[in-house]
Amino acid sequence: MDDDGVIRLRRVISKLARQFAVSDRWHASAPNQTWPNRFFVHTGTAAGHVNNSPPRFPYDIPSIFNRLMPLFFQVSSIVGE
């Protein structure tokens, strides 16, 4: 790419950065809205949901807590003996 092409590309990227939200750090499990990210954090999946509507309560995706509960009871019965 010649110098003119680089300058034009730089101008386009600068214009896009000024016109749109740009983020270099994403603190979410997936680039979705709030509830699908919460589903993902607690269940390991968003079950295909990508936005907050329509509401999906109660959700029936097994959470990590549901999956660990049998292990908790197994360990506590061993420790309690």
Order of alpha helices (4+ residues) and beta strands (2+ residues): alpha-alpha-alpha
